[in-house]
Amino acid sequence: MKRTVTALLTMAVLLLVSCGHMTQSPVNRPAGEEETVLYTVDGAPVDFGIYCSEAAAGSLVPEKALGEYTGTMGVIVSSMRFPYGGGTKVMAEETLEKYFPNMDYLIGNGDGDPVTQSALIDDYIARGIDVLVIDPVEKEAMVPAFERLKAAGIPVVCVDRYVPADYESVVKADDMKIGQKAGEAMTELLGGRGKVVEIQGAPAASNTNDRHIGFAQGIAGTEIEVIAAPYADFLQTRGLGEMEDLLQRFPDDGDIDAIFSQSDVMTMGIIQALKAAGRDIPIVSIDAQESALGAVQAGDIDAVVAYPIPMPAGIFAGVKVMEGEKIPDYIELECPVITKENVEEYIGHSGY
């Protein structure tokens, strides 16, 4: 039986689609959040995930039966050196195999290098892919490769990061909003006063800059001072090393009141440095990967703002643009603040 997925959002959508018995079934969401909707036709469900709002999911609903989609999708993750990249790869594969059985796909590892990603793009163009879903490593460095994709007539969906070039849509949480929520969580944690160190990601990455700006907005008007803001390239080893240096620069317990880390990977290194030095400093982190959620449970992280893997949303967006179906320029995923009070509701949903 051909299966298709649609959303009973409005009567207009219902009139346009008319492809079988359509139902919506809510699944459990954390308290205070909207419900996730399982879009089904004749019993075939699509769960867009705990971080995908009903509005975002509705924009991703394909116009045809899933089995009718054919062609080749290229997927390029940012780097398999990071849990986020590994989770992106796994979730992309799972989505394609589960929902689009007649689609072919190629999945490549960008290895944190725009040159590697550009070479993969050229290989994919030569192989004749029909659409590309990519997590770009750097913004400006990827522009020439995106221009070659445009010349080849291959539509592009960006996930996680974006490039200042032609693409059909970007699927991600809002990094500036995430940074602002982290700043607000820090403000609440410190009562609006204190000395904070910020561990930033990679200097050339758009999410580093956006999270930094958002955090500054979140603590604006308070008496919180950022006394150091080194880069650690989203690496655990660099997070460890930078934190060790900071603890030497600020050796007394009252020198640092809290730490803001732009990613959980770096936070794991930060925690190592703190434990080795016997220092207990509150931490606000970003990502909500499983190891960080465990650290929230254990009391090693005070708050983490979720940065969800943009799958399966990115795959559905890619399939739709491949067929010329309309989707928004930006599909925003949710970014809740997770603390010890609500962490159990999110465990098992990160994908990495």
ABEGO torsion letter per residue (X at the ends): XBBBBBBBABAAAAAAAGAEBBBBBBBBBBBGBBBBBBBBBGGBBBBAEAABBAAAAAAABBABBAAABBEBBBBBBABAABAAAAAAAAAAAAAAAAABAABBBBBBBAGGBAAAAAAAAAAAAAAGBABBBBBBABAAAAAAAAAAAAAAGBBBBBBGBBBBBBBABBBBBBAAAAAAAAAAAAAAAAGGBEBBBBBBBBAABAAAAAAAAAAAAAABGBABBBABBBBAGGBAAAAAAAAAAAAAABABAAABABBBBABAAAAAAAAAAAAAAGBBBBBBBBGGBAAAAAAAAAGABABBBBBBBAOAAAAAAAAAAAAGBBBBABBBBBBBBBBAAAAAAABGAAGX
